[in-house]
Amino acid sequence: MFQARYKYRVYPNEKQRKVLACTFGCARYVYNWGLALRKDEHMSYAETSKRLTRLKKETEWLNDVSSVAVQQSLRDLQTAFVNFFEKRAEFPSFKKKSHRQSARFVQTSFELEGGKLSLARVPGPIRVRWSRSLPSRPSAVTVERDPAGRYFASFVARFEPVKLPVRDERVGIDLGITHLIVTSGGFKSGNHRHFRGLEAPPSGVRIGAFRERRKARTTAASSV
């Protein structure tokens, strides 16, 4: 079995958007708080997790949203550090409100029923636009809001890969003029000439066009 992410557009109502905004803010706050601690005091995940319990007592508004989403933000920070130390990513950076906002929920804090998504501490089910079915019950879901204000739900689910039959055949490929690719089986695909209009003109062409426009403006000004 393998795991994969399945992303769908979701449409929360006004009340749900307000609660999600608070959840995103709390998750972002805890992530940045944990990052600052680990940078300044070189703490481990276990130590920051213990500090979080005390932080929630001192910062009451962190208790207004799902505790799972808040805890998962620390786990996401731990994953970011692991990826950095294993040279798969850069050093973790602080999250900004103007960027993509997200919060992660695990099995105990979300439910799928009647084709809708229910999240802990979020009032009512959220409508989901299912572009494809899930292969199994998801183990986690990340709800996110992009800078354009759109909401998405990214589910983590396990699937069994389909094994394709092995065929002992060989295909020759030729790069042609009329067609981009021509195979020995007769398949033809594309023509690179259709993409020429999308290419940026050479720098000399752009400079020449600028000079022509400047010359035209100069001529028009002198004739007045």
Buried (B, 14 or more C-beta within 10 A) or exposed (E): EEEEEBEBEBEBEEEBBEBBBBBBBBBBBBBBBBBEBBEEEEBEBEBBBEBBEEBBEEBEEBEEBBBBBBBBBBBBBBEBBEBEEEEEEEEBEEBEEEEEBBBBBBEEBBBBEEEEBBBBBBEEBBBBEEEEEBBEEBEBBBBBBEEEEEBBBBBBBBEEEEEEEEEEEEEEEEEBEEBBEBEEEEEEEEBEEEEEEEEEEEEEEEEEEEEEEEEEEEEEEEEE
